[in-house]
Amino acid sequence: MHVVLASASPARLSVLRAAGLDPTVEIADVDEDALLAAIPHATPTEKVTSLAGAKATTIARRTRFPDAVVIGCDSMLHIGGELVGKPVDVEDARRRWRRMAGGTGELVTGHTVLRMADGKIDRVAEGHAVTVVRFAEPTDAELDAYLATREPLGVAGAFTLDGLGGWFVEGIDGDPSNVIGISLPLTRRLLAGLGVTVTDLWSPS
Amino acid sequence: MHVVLASASPARLSVLRAAGLDPTVEIADVDEDALLAAIPHATPTEKVTSLAGAKATTIARRTRFPDAVVIGCDSMLHIGGELVGKPVDVEDARRRWRRMAGGTGELVTGHTVLRMADGKIDRVAEGHAVTVVRFAEPTDAELDAYLATREPLGVAGAFTLDGLGGWFVEGIDGDPSNVIGISLPLTRRLLAGLGVTVTDLWSPS
């Protein structure tokens, strides 16, 4: 059974590859702002799960793999009562880090897994996972060096756990793959709910 | 300043590379069993810190980089009152997983960082980190498939967080890089204690 990852995130692809899958990446051009504007009263978990579902179903409608499993995800950082995605520029990332440093946030990732049969969506499983992230306090020099790499600009919450940002995360409570953008244990359970055993999807390495 | 990693672990090297360092790997042939036999009353954290120190100092004495930072680490899983390293064979790994499944363990990693000057050990910093790991309950078929990959045989505690084992870890409480074998935030603090800013060690990517 083929696996399709409906996400442009290189970090999600790396997580899945390291965990034995070899998904085909197909990128959905979902207008995230418009979708979120359409559900103004949604909770953080409803927002990320809606975005994950929109990505997965958009790809399911057009994928060239008629019997695949399609996985869509969306991640945001919930901090200080606010739900944030990628920073808009270096100054935005710096402001956020000044607020995050020494504190905690919740990385929320929505997941939608679709099982296709004969080119149609046959079954759907969705869920979300929340991981608490405890941020370190980078010095001004460390923060300048981190921002200069531009890594924080490309990621939800302006930090990575699996890259340079790992130096500045003291710890987490929850699943680390969820912070990177796709929770492996949740995806395993969603697949099982669709009758798919994840180890059957492992590619020979 | 050059970074030397006194460890044969490919997972530790991957963590450091993903986090911007490009260390030279030098492998110390420390007789771990003999060292542990010499300190029978040591606590788990004393054991891993002693092993980390033995690896780092062995390499420091013979490295060809006279002004390097040398990092040594050692990891074990503390579970059910017992401290375990790598499993001896597939059956040992299976027995352990039957005991671990649905429960928790503590991944303990000892760290020693040595700052060399003119070919001599100038300053020493050491510490340990503990991360609680909550194991999922793989089905018999999933456990068989996991053992067949032989991945659990090469790692302390018979699981990985950054590989195939990630499907079977529900969550952690603590630093994920510590579970993989080297805590980035602790290493950052140990380096700072030696007057080294970690971002100054980042290689151009």
Interface residues (C-beta under 8 A of the other chain):
Chain A: V15 A18 A19 G20 T131 A136 T139 A141 E142 A145 Y146 T149 L161 D162 G163 L164 G166 W167 F168 V169 E170 G171 I172 D173 G174 D175 P176 S177 L184 P185 T187 R188 T197 V198 T199 D200 W202 S205
Chain B: V15 A18 A19 G20 T131 A136 T139 A141 E142 A145 Y146 T149 L161 D162 G163 L164 G166 W167 F168 V169 E170 G171 I172 D173 G174 D175 P176 S177 L184 P185 T187 R188 T197 V198 T199 D200 W202 S205
